[in-house]
Amino acid sequence: MSPLELFWIDADDPRMAEVHALRHEALFAPFGIPRHDGWDDAGEDRRHVIALCGGRVVGYACLLLDAEGDGHVRQVSVFPELQRSGVGRALMSEVDAEAARLGLSLLWLNARITAEPFYHRLGYSTVSDRFPSGRTGMPHVRMEKHPGR
Ligand SMILES: CC(C)(COP(=O)(O)OP(=O)(O)OC[C@H]1O[C@@H](n2cnc3c(N)ncnc32)[C@H](O)[C@@H]1OP(=O)(O)O)[C@@H](O)C(=O)NCCC(=O)NCCS
């Protein structure tokens, strides 16, 4: 695998087109859900981090600053053929570092239960019962972490 590079990009960066494809492939295609690119990516309250490998976008996460001033992590996606090779960990480590730079006191996310062990490994704690969420109907749990710890 080529070295991984991480970049924070704006919503109008041309590489967001690759992000659209990645989000679909990683998050929705496995459920047979038709592609839909109508995400609200613009706005001062959201930041986009990509992982590049050999010049190609292979990982993505969105950090949204919520109304409480906490960091809501969304749409964490790694291309299927590169999953379990450290891309997700690298992305989430960068999200954590950015949250610390921004002085956020809390990071939270709604995790698919299939990804719950991944976030546990990165220091997130499960703080809710399971609930159905999103387009897939898959059970999710809310998880939280204090940045930098
Ligand atoms: C979940 C996801 C983001 C994790 O990214 P990744 O690049 O595959 O994970 P990494 O290789 O960085 O894994 C880091 C650690 O978590 C573990 N891990 C990763 N995914 C896991 C899973 N689903 N179940 C259990 N452990 C997992 C890895 O084995 C590794 O363990 P280690 O500490 O012993 O080395 C990625 O697999 C993915 O995009 N999945 C499909 C979409 C999805 O479910 N997104 C999350 C929505 S909430």
PDBQT file of the ligand as one rigid body, heavy atoms in Angstrom, charges set to zero:
ROOT
HETATM    1  C1  LIG A 201     -15.573   0.987  10.029  1.00  0.00    +0.000 C 
HETATM    2  C2  LIG A 201     -14.414   1.536   9.192  1.00  0.00    +0.000 C 
HETATM    3  C3  LIG A 201     -14.531   3.050   9.063  1.00  0.00    +0.000 C 
HETATM    4  C4  LIG A 201     -13.092   1.190   9.945  1.00  0.00    +0.000 C 
HETATM    5  O1  LIG A 201     -12.004   1.622   9.159  1.00  0.00    +0.000 OA
HETATM    6  P1  LIG A 201     -10.809   0.619   8.829  1.00  0.00    +0.000 P 
HETATM    7  O2  LIG A 201      -9.815   1.336   8.013  1.00  0.00    +0.000 OA
HETATM    8  O3  LIG A 201     -11.392  -0.629   8.263  1.00  0.00    +0.000 OA
HETATM    9  O4  LIG A 201     -10.236   0.294  10.293  1.00  0.00    +0.000 OA
HETATM   10  P2  LIG A 201      -8.705   0.160  10.750  1.00  0.00    +0.000 P 
HETATM   11  O5  LIG A 201      -8.011  -0.786   9.826  1.00  0.00    +0.000 OA
HETATM   12  O6  LIG A 201      -8.093   1.497  10.929  1.00  0.00    +0.000 OA
HETATM   13  O7  LIG A 201      -8.918  -0.572  12.149  1.00  0.00    +0.000 OA
HETATM   14  C5  LIG A 201      -8.451  -0.091  13.414  1.00  0.00    +0.000 C 
HETATM   15  C6  LIG A 201      -8.674  -1.209  14.417  1.00  0.00    +0.000 C 
HETATM   16  O8  LIG A 201     -10.086  -1.493  14.510  1.00  0.00    +0.000 OA
HETATM   17  C7  LIG A 201     -10.352  -2.844  14.108  1.00  0.00    +0.000 C 
HETATM   18  N1  LIG A 201     -11.595  -2.853  13.339  1.00  0.00    +0.000 N 
HETATM   19  C8  LIG A 201     -11.874  -2.144  12.229  1.00  0.00    +0.000 A 
HETATM   20  N2  LIG A 201     -13.127  -2.375  11.829  1.00  0.00    +0.000 NA
HETATM   21  C9  LIG A 201     -13.641  -3.266  12.714  1.00  0.00    +0.000 A 
HETATM   22  C10 LIG A 201     -14.910  -3.899  12.826  1.00  0.00    +0.000 A 
HETATM   23  N3  LIG A 201     -15.895  -3.648  11.954  1.00  0.00    +0.000 N 
HETATM   24  N4  LIG A 201     -15.085  -4.777  13.863  1.00  0.00    +0.000 NA
HETATM   25  C11 LIG A 201     -14.097  -5.034  14.751  1.00  0.00    +0.000 A 
HETATM   26  N5  LIG A 201     -12.872  -4.428  14.691  1.00  0.00    +0.000 NA
HETATM   27  C12 LIG A 201     -12.653  -3.570  13.689  1.00  0.00    +0.000 A 
HETATM   28  C13 LIG A 201      -9.164  -3.265  13.269  1.00  0.00    +0.000 C 
HETATM   29  O9  LIG A 201      -8.982  -4.668  13.266  1.00  0.00    +0.000 OA
HETATM   30  C14 LIG A 201      -8.021  -2.542  13.988  1.00  0.00    +0.000 C 
HETATM   31  O10 LIG A 201      -7.698  -3.260  15.153  1.00  0.00    +0.000 OA
HETATM   32  P3  LIG A 201      -6.231  -3.211  15.854  1.00  0.00    +0.000 P 
HETATM   33  O11 LIG A 201      -6.291  -2.068  16.807  1.00  0.00    +0.000 OA
HETATM   34  O12 LIG A 201      -6.126  -4.518  16.525  1.00  0.00    +0.000 OA
HETATM   35  O13 LIG A 201      -5.225  -3.014  14.760  1.00  0.00    +0.000 OA
HETATM   36  C15 LIG A 201     -14.357   0.881   7.786  1.00  0.00    +0.000 C 
HETATM   37  O14 LIG A 201     -14.184  -0.519   7.931  1.00  0.00    +0.000 OA
HETATM   38  C16 LIG A 201     -15.597   1.133   6.945  1.00  0.00    +0.000 C 
HETATM   39  O15 LIG A 201     -15.611   2.089   6.171  1.00  0.00    +0.000 OA
HETATM   40  N6  LIG A 201     -16.614   0.273   7.061  1.00  0.00    +0.000 N 
HETATM   41  C17 LIG A 201     -17.828   0.391   6.250  1.00  0.00    +0.000 C 
HETATM   42  C18 LIG A 201     -18.593   1.673   6.527  1.00  0.00    +0.000 C 
HETATM   43  C19 LIG A 201     -18.892   1.854   8.005  1.00  0.00    +0.000 C 
HETATM   44  O16 LIG A 201     -19.398   0.960   8.671  1.00  0.00    +0.000 OA
HETATM   45  N7  LIG A 201     -18.578   3.056   8.497  1.00  0.00    +0.000 N 
HETATM   46  C20 LIG A 201     -18.837   3.410   9.877  1.00  0.00    +0.000 C 
HETATM   47  C21 LIG A 201     -20.237   3.882  10.001  1.00  0.00    +0.000 C 
HETATM   48  S1  LIG A 201     -20.616   4.300  11.693  1.00  0.00    +0.000 SA
ENDROOT
TORSDOF 0
